[in-house]
Amino acid sequence: MGVIMLVAAGVLFTLALACAVLGIHGLALGRLPGMWLQRHVKQPRVWGAGALLLVVGAFWSATIAVIGIGLLAIGHVRTPAS
């Protein structure tokens, strides 16, 4: 039982770290790595902020996580204003 919990914690930590790195990359540079993310995310800075809020909210507050999920969705859907 302890080994399963340790493996699950390791997987969650790895996913949180990957999400944080992608969020910082999108927020700081204004673009995302990989062809798939660049094709599907229309506003990388908003998406990056949402990814960071999602990671922080996963460890801090559910409200912050929900706001992060909303920003992730807005980053995918909304086209930039010209």
C-alpha positions in Angstrom: 0.0 0.0 0.0 2.8 2.4 0.8 4.6 1.7 -2.5 1.4 2.5 -4.5 1.0 5.8 -2.6 4.7 6.7 -3.2 4.4 5.9 -6.9 1.1 8.0 -7.2 2.8 10.9 -5.4 5.7 10.7 -7.8 3.5 10.7 -10.8 1.5 13.7 -9.5 4.6 15.6 -8.7 6.0 15.0 -12.2 2.8 16.1 -13.9 2.7 19.3 -11.7 6.3 20.1 -12.5 5.7 19.6 -16.3 2.6 21.8 -16.1 4.5 24.5 -14.2 7.4 24.5 -16.7 4.9 24.7 -19.7 3.1 27.5 -17.9 6.2 29.6 -17.2 7.4 29.0 -20.8 4.0 30.2 -22.2 3.7 33.1 -19.8 7.3 34.4 -20.2 7.9 33.8 -24.0 4.4 34.1 -25.4 4.6 30.8 -27.2 4.5 27.1 -26.3 6.9 24.3 -27.2 5.7 21.6 -29.6 3.7 21.8 -32.7 0.5 20.5 -31.2 0.4 23.1 -28.4 1.3 25.9 -30.8 -1.5 24.8 -33.2 -4.2 24.5 -30.6 -3.5 27.2 -28.0 -4.5 30.6 -29.4 -3.4 32.8 -26.4 -0.2 31.2 -24.9 0.2 33.8 -22.2 -3.3 33.3 -20.8 -2.8 29.5 -21.1 0.5 29.8 -19.2 -1.1 31.8 -16.4 -3.9 29.2 -16.2 -1.4 26.4 -16.0 0.5 28.0 -13.2 -2.7 28.8 -11.3 -3.8 25.2 -11.8 -0.5 23.9 -10.2 -0.7 26.3 -7.3 -4.4 25.6 -6.8 -3.8 21.9 -6.7 -1.6 22.3 -3.6 -3.2 25.4 -2.1 -6.9 26.1 -2.9 -9.6 24.5 -5.1 -10.9 28.0 -6.0 -7.5 28.9 -7.5 -7.4 25.6 -9.4 -10.9 26.3 -10.9 -9.7 29.8 -12.0 -6.7 28.1 -13.6 -8.9 25.7 -15.5 -11.0 28.6 -16.8 -7.9 30.4 -18.0 -6.6 27.3 -19.7 -10.0 27.0 -21.6 -9.9 30.7 -22.5 -6.3 30.3 -23.8 -7.5 27.5 -26.1 -10.7 29.1 -27.4 -10.4 32.9 -27.5 -8.6 34.5 -30.4 -6.3 37.5 -29.7 -7.8 40.9 -30.2 -6.3 42.9 -33.0 
